[in-house]
Amino acid sequence: MQQADINRVRASVHSQCGSRVMIQLDRGRNKVDIQEGVILDTYPSVFTILVSDVNEDNPPQLLSFSYTDIITRDIRMKLC
């Protein structure tokens, strides 16, 4: 993993700020969570996604991920 790869991912996520995305979280041991949310903000080392649950009883969650999570495929994102 090189700095150029991280910079490219950072620029890509920053350009999609405010967009709806579907994220697939790899939780290990063949456990995968799929959630939909909005890229809220980007920072030098991490970015945040606001996920609202399908069930209206639960409040929205703010999740943060590092750019290396995308490179290592711990999460996968797709625009909605």
N, C-alpha and C positions, 0 to 999 in steps of 0.2 A: 504494500500500500504506500503510495507516494503522495506528497503534498499536492501535486498537480491534480490527482484524482479527487482528493478532498475538496480542493478549490472548485473543480468542475461541478461536483455534487452540490456544494454550497451555493454556487451561482444558479444552478437549476432550481433548487428549492426556493431560493429567494425570489426568482422570477415568477414562481407559482404562488406566492404569498396571497392569501385571501381566497384561494381556489378550493373547491370541494374535492376531496380525495378519498379513495378507499384504501385502507391500510390492512396488510396481512401481517400479523405479529407471530413470529416463531417463538413459542414458549418452551421448546425443548420436548424431548420424548414424544414426538409426533403430535404435539398439541399446537393448534393454530387458532388464533382469534382473528376474525375479520370484522372491522369496524369502519364506519364512515364518519368523516369529520372535515374540518376546515383548517388549513395551515394558517395559524394565527400570527406568528412572528418568527423571525430568524435572528440568531445571535452568532457570534464568532465560532462557538463550539457546538451549539445545540440549536434545535428548532422546536417549536411547540405546535401541537395540534389540539383543537377543541373538539372533543367527541361527545355527541349527544346520543343517549341511549334510545333505542326504539321504544322502550317502556317509559312512559311519561313520568312515572313515579320517581325515577332516579335523576339526580341533577347532572348537568353536563360535567365531563371530566376534562382536565387539562393534562395532556400527556407530553412529555418531552423526550426527544431522541437525539442522539449524536449523528453526525454525518457519516461516521464510520459504520453505524448500524445499517445504513443503506448499502455501503460497499461490501460489508460482510454478509449481507442478505439476512440479517436478523429481522428486518422489516422490509416489506415491499409495498410500494405506493403506486397507485394508478389514478389518474384524473377521472372524475365522474362526469 
